Amino acid sequence: SFPTRRSSDLSVIMPAYNHKKFVEECIRSVMAETYPNVELLVIDDGSKDGTWDKILSLKEVCEKRFVRFFAKRQENQGMNITCNRLVNEAKGDYVCIVASDDMVKPDKIAEEVRFMEAHPDYVLVTGDNEFIDENSVVVGCDDHCNPVPLNEAKYKTFGQYLKAKYDFVDFNSDAFGSYETLAKTNYIPNGCMWRMDALKQTGGWTDKVLLEDWYMNMQLAKLGKMKYLDKVLFCYRQHGTNTFQRRDYMRKLAYNARLREYEVVNLPENARFKPLFEAVHLYQKMEFNLLGAIKVYKEVDLAHKKKVLEIFGRKFILSGRQR
């Protein structure tokens, strides 16, 4: 059971952009949540495909279902500014972000609020994700996270894929969501619930980082613990426009996030996190080794980048520059 409050306990924030095909299904999945005290806040970030009209068509039913329904249209500002505006408008004790092409399971909010109420030292809780395709059919994924029919899939859920790919962290232990492990890479599944006071304490999202989920997770990891619930609570849609599918672009975004985080951990208030971050990222070496004798590789220290030819232990600098 849950405490009864006059205001909403939970704010669902939904940044929407060019998802006319999916946004109604997404909103209706939030409407079907078993948890009663929910407010839904949606900002259409300058969609060109009729997404806003779909949102407006649901205004009456949303106002009946939710403690509060907020919908606004703006000129395109990007994900970070949109999320900050949504959080500033939110009134709940907890916040969930739901992309306008994804969906939530009916008991997602109830499960996660129950955990947060019982564990005040946690700043984030999330569950497993199932994959759905453009037609909302449940699918799985292969070794490269490409969608495949469920009966042919190596991984049935996103959680299974993440556990296999990032086996340096036990998802069912206190290591999940620790700064030491998150500094390596982002492995937190989609559909997180955050504690509002912790989220605001981070200062919000920044336009300096486009890989907003990893950056935010690292900031939250400095404030408290995170929990993975080993149950499918979220539907993550796999389709042609997913950023996750654009691997070269994702690598650039990840490098940008590392540069920004390196600036953050150099601030005096984050001094204790600097050694953890530097242990992973200050020095990286990617090499091509020919018969154990000739090596060509790049050395990266987040400030400099140089290409090195090494022959029998002797190094020759082929190129280098300061970033």
PERA-V810648 format. One record per helix or strand of 2 or more residues. SS is the DSSP state (A for helix, B for strand). FROM is the first residue (numbers start at 0). TO is the last residue. Records with the same first field share a line. If there is no record, write none. Layout:
SS: FROM-TO / FROM-TO
//
This chain:
B: 9-15 / 37-44 / 67-73 / 93-96 / 102-103 / 121-131 / 137-140 / 146-148 / 192-194 / 224-236 / 283-289 / 293-299 / 303-310 / 313-321
A: 22-30 / 50-56 / 58-64 / 78-88 / 107-117 / 149-151 / 157-164 / 178-181 / 195-200 / 211-220 / 242-244 / 246-264 / 267-280
//
